[in-house]
Amino acid sequence: SKPPPATDAELAALFREKRDVEALGQLYDRHLEKVYAVCWKYLKNRELAQDAVMQIFEVVLKDLPRFEVQNFGAWVHTVARNHCLMQLR
């Protein structure tokens, strides 16, 4: 039988420790819709929200290895919110 899917914390640790891009890809897939929803809520524009999602995952790629993220969902939500608020300034 297949092993159970890894938790967000396990995938984040895999990426942080081994730069496993497949693990990051799984996190991206799991949280893409939520991140887009946050961007849409703040930016109220489809193209801007889509661009912001890509920029946010570039930030995640750079910042995730630097932090001990216990709750990836909450962390990426905060990153998305802060990114969008900066866009609105």
Disulfide bonds with the S-S distance in Angstrom:
none
